[in-house]
């Protein structure tokens, strides 16, 4: 009789310990879930915000009007849609900018009407991204052309220098360096994917377009992507995609 009561008590104690273990596990899970809930909500909001910003940037590019002249005076009487100017530029020589014997695809002259498409697209993107100065980005137009798949490719890159001093949180301090803009001429999409891999978590938007040319019409696509400026895109990464730095001072624009 005593042995049976002992076994029953031992079973009850074991059940209680298992129940206590289950309760503790559930409490720990709920605590971890509740303690990270705000962080996850904030991350979701940020993801939505930057994705929507990328979508809005693309809509602005396709629907904004610019002077039908190579200047930044938006009071110029003759205006046209930005993408209309780009399509007109592409029509004559299947590229955006002058013919090959005039200049490279990653070259831009600020006072040359032959570069009106690049000029307005470059300045329009800078205006669109002014509210997010601490974000870098790229915008490109791509076609199925195997020899020159990117008629236009703009990249913004910010240099951050790591300082030796750390703040009270233990995190390294970064000093904001210079900001550079590049026109690039990648050979293939693999080189562009390497840039995306370096950028890590990006927000992007893409819109297909159809470009008309004298030789043949081409189905093309546009893509705009942005990411935090602290991403370490090195000089070697820029050289791989055949970039040339845009220098406004050399073009007489301060």
Secondary structure, DSSP 8 states (H G I E B T S, - for coil): -HHHHHHHHHHHHHHHHHHHHHHHHHHHHHHHHHHTHHHHHHHHHHHHHHHHHHHHHHHHHHH-EEESSSSS-TT-S-EEEHHHHHHHHHHHHSSSSS-TTT--TT---TT-GGGHHHHHHHHHHHHHTGGGTTEEEEEEEEES-SS--EEEEEEEEEEEEEEEEE-TTS-EEEEEEEEEEEEE--SSHHHHHHHHHHH-S-EEEEEEEEE--SS--EEEEEEEEEEETTS---HHHHHHTTEEE--TTTTT--
